[in-house]
Amino acid sequence: MKYKAVAFDMDGTLLGSNRLILPETIAVIEKITAKGVKVILVSGRHHSVIYPYYYQLKLSTPAICCNGSYLYDFEKQNAFSAKPMTKDQARMLLNLVNQYGIHTLIYTDKMMTYELLDDHLESFFKWVKSLPEFLQPEIKKVDDFEKVIEQSDAIFKFATSSHNIPALQQFSNAVDSLGVFSCEWSWSNRADVAVKDNTKGNGLTHWAEHENIDLSEIVAFGDSYNDISMLSIAGLGIAMGNADDEVKAKANYAIGDNNGPSIAKELEELFL
């Protein structure tokens, strides 16, 4: 079968532990895009934090952002196929965050916001400062998330985290029990909360319909639990070697980890 598109999860997949794309991977992506293969980034990230990689890879496709909560067209600078949470839903989530003592960022239509700095954010800011100024995303410190919810045109995601894993699990269970959210773990101590059915798989489906590409014609790479929805519906789902066994079980097969040239080698075999 001739595949027409490749969908990449970013953290833990396309990106190494240093948040960089391997030179070998960049070179092969340039070759396959020149042949007409569409490359799309599918991430839990806000579009502003996807953009530096979109720019580096010289892509023209939209990005699937916040685990499928919206697609973002960088050329037109607008979101489409968007399903934000209501203000009441956002307030409901904020109450649970406070109840369980969980750290969170709130992703709005404009930017990422936070109240308190944690160790993950400190590491993230180091990456931001390493970028050229025109590529640096805005991450805003706010005094009150209530005001963020009230003043934003759209709330797409709560990026929650905690080193207290039992507390985060209890929070996740409480969120799931409400029946209106998708709570997907993106790391061992991080869980992303968005409106129910906002998944990478559904985001990829929306994009495929928009492009008139069949899902069977798409190759998807991923490593985490929030990637399962797209790995399981793509024509070829490929898990990274650093993925948990449960994630690998949902893919067609697994390759090497995200710090080696396994993606480049796989793309060469599939497309070149």
Summary of the structure (lengths in Angstrom):
residues: 272
radius of gyration: 17.8
end to end distance: 13.7
largest distance: 53.2
contacts: 923
relative contact order: 0.18
helix: 42%
strand: 24%
